[in-house]
Amino acid sequence: MVFGRSLTESRLISSANYVRTELPTRIAHRIRDMQQLPYVVVTNPHFNEVYDLYYTAFDTFRKVKEIKTPDDNDRLCKTIQSMLKAHLTVIPKLAMGILESNGLMDPAQLDKFMNTILRSRISRRVIAEQHLALTETFHAPWFSPGARLSESEFIGQVFLKCVAKDVVIRCGDAVREILQRSYGPDVALPEIRINGHLDANFPYILSHLEYIIGELLRNSVQAVAEKHQRRKDRHTNPDRLPPPIEVTICESHQHVIIRISDQGGGIPRESLPYLWSFSKGPSSGKILANLGKVPKMAATMQELQLEGDDTTTTTTTDNNNNTDEDDHPHENRSPSVEGGEIGRDLNSSLASLSSRPPNLRLGMGLPLSRVYAEYWAGSLALHSLEGYGVDAFLQISKLGNKNEQLTTRATMDAV
């Protein structure tokens, strides 16, 4: 955001050189982490593919010479976009490698490795995508060098006034649409009710927030709908609607807390120990089979969307040439489009939102959502009442309020 508050050619060049030096350094740290895994784990074919992708990216970026002109920067951006797209398969490959390594390494150590590599991945995608967004802004016909972008709605990909209620509404509508299409028009879906501090807003990268909210709402709506279908009185009282999902937004000086409450029956007791784990214990076999059907995963809203209307279609996130967690072409700047991220095409993430079929459970939504939340100095917690429902609590820090948050995150990224 510092580079973009008053964007000039020299600041864009400075941003480019920051990206040029940061990316290979951070990738090198992750390569080292993989080299330190037990030999039997690192030779897993899925881990091996990820290792090759990382090494290729490191070797490519370390050869990029100092950026001195806008033309140099444009060539760097093409390299970045190419690498982002090539790495679309990393998340499912890592997940499959983790599941296949069950029994070969302590699950706690596998989860620690996965959390570290995903957190670092977020940092790299944010750095790369922010620079691509600033470059798009610099080349935009409306842009005037030196203009203060902080007076607009965006600085790069950071949406300065992200309204929690609007994100919940957009994600809720999209999730309901997907599940309705999957279950059929005859299945009643719960209403999503929002209350609390409806004007709460904060700066955030919307694709991250949409991913978390989308996963939580998807879990709740799906659980309530399926429980309602199983009710004994469904046939005697077919018009009875399922209980609503209650979303409460609470704003304080430093945080915004979003609570999502459902009456979907709660989380099965046998699943609780593996709720935040990528290794998934006894369920790993089924989840591994499902992950095999997802060749590319961007960890954005696209995951939840089916291609076309056929519920048997396997998930893909490459239908708009998107590249990864936050990589989208930068074209329009309306916060009402696609959750407001600069550059997301009208028909990308939200229009084709979320979609694996309801029966294609990947076991990654909650642990990955918590990685995102904690990366930005927030938290995600679940409280399950067995037989009744679940309360999910997402705490979002109003970024920029505390310098120590930024310092802590910078230290964490550098590891």
Secondary structure as GFF3:
##gff-version 3
##sequence-region A 1 415
A	DSSP	alpha_helix	9	35	.	.	.	ID=ss1
A	DSSP	alpha_helix	39	42	.	.	.	ID=ss2
A	DSSP	alpha_helix	45	62	.	.	.	ID=ss3
A	DSSP	alpha_helix	70	86	.	.	.	ID=ss4
A	DSSP	three_ten_helix	87	89	.	.	.	ID=ss5
A	DSSP	alpha_helix	90	100	.	.	.	ID=ss6
A	DSSP	alpha_helix	107	139	.	.	.	ID=ss7
A	DSSP	three_ten_helix	149	151	.	.	.	ID=ss8
A	DSSP	beta_strand	154	155	.	.	.	ID=ss9
A	DSSP	beta_strand	158	163	.	.	.	ID=ss10
A	DSSP	alpha_helix	164	183	.	.	.	ID=ss11
A	DSSP	beta_strand	192	196	.	.	.	ID=ss12
A	DSSP	beta_strand	201	204	.	.	.	ID=ss13
A	DSSP	alpha_helix	206	230	.	.	.	ID=ss14
A	DSSP	three_ten_helix	232	234	.	.	.	ID=ss15
A	DSSP	beta_strand	245	251	.	.	.	ID=ss16
A	DSSP	beta_strand	255	261	.	.	.	ID=ss17
A	DSSP	three_ten_helix	269	274	.	.	.	ID=ss18
A	DSSP	three_ten_helix	281	283	.	.	.	ID=ss19
A	DSSP	alpha_helix	284	291	.	.	.	ID=ss20
A	DSSP	three_ten_helix	301	303	.	.	.	ID=ss21
A	DSSP	three_ten_helix	338	340	.	.	.	ID=ss22
A	DSSP	alpha_helix	365	375	.	.	.	ID=ss23
A	DSSP	beta_strand	379	385	.	.	.	ID=ss24
A	DSSP	beta_strand	389	397	.	.	.	ID=ss25
A	DSSP	alpha_helix	403	414	.	.	.	ID=ss26
###
